[in-house]
Amino acid sequence: MKIGVNVPNFGPGTDPGVLRDWAQTVEGLGFDLLMLSDHVAITPDVAERYPAPFYEPFTTLSWLAALTTRVRLGTTVLIAPYRHPLLTARMAANLDALSGGRLVLGVGVGWARQEFAALGIPFDRRGRLTDSTLRDLRDAWTDTVSYGNRRIPVWVGGNSDAGVRRAVRYGDAWHPLHGTMPWLREGADRLRASASEQGLPVPAFAPRIALRPTPSPVHGPERLAGEGTIDQIMEDLDGLRLLGADTVVLDPYHGDPRETLRPQPARQALATVAAHLFPPSTTTEQP
């Protein structure tokens, strides 16, 4: 099972130097994948959770590709309706080629009504637009002369039943965002059931979970996967491995934009996890 990290590409403490440091930390600690989120218009509903400056993921990942050598680079998640599918196909194929085949394209339907309005995109059609984008991406990439012949992994986000069905129909992996361990176990069952109902192969399971270390154990039904002592976090990762997870993405951002002014605690949490996950020879850089 591979382990990735969701890096904040937004907020008052984020700038090119901070993003460079994040990339070097994630790769240096031995993690497999670095992922960024996506917003285009930082409307009030977006700014409440992910304020400016917000670094656009394709642009930022292209730059980070030149600053790294091994770590895969991805989106968690690119909001599919915000860009014409042929533009997305072109940018994704170019980024994958420029990075040496390191792109993982996570996509989702989006949630910010004001941002959809600012972009002139009907919010109530976002599911259908996402489906058509995913179809168009696959069709475009069959033109290997124009887009290259690498297969870019497509992870489909969305925690709902519709998201699960979409992942089975169009994705290489289902990429649910956060959740308790019981919910993730049930989600893995839903994924297999949906594939059986549609007569299609079961895609990979690649959840994004919290990374919230605490000095004492966290108990109760609302405990998110990845929340608690380091022993609880490692137990959760082992449980996800047993569920068949191909990749787990750790999310050290807790939802307060002021955290971006103090990245050191998040990096230390990653270093602690890395020390438990990877042999010392692969942990070459500390934050």
Buried (B, 14 or more C-beta within 10 A) or exposed (E): BEBBBBBBBBBEBBEEEBBBBBBBBBBBBBBBBBBBBBBBBBBEBBBEBBBBBBBEBBEBBBBBBEEBEEBBBBBBBBBBBBBEBBEBBBBBBBBBBBBEEBBBBBBBBBEBEBBBBBBEBEBEEBBEBBBBBBEBBEEBBEEEEEBBEBEBBBBBBBBEEEBBBBBBBBBBBBBBBBBBBEBBBEBBEBBBBBBEEEEEEBBBBBBBBBBBBEEEEBEEEEBBBBBBBBEBBBBBBEBBEEBEBBBBBBBBBEEEBEBBEEBEEBBBBBBBBBBEBBEEEEBEEEB
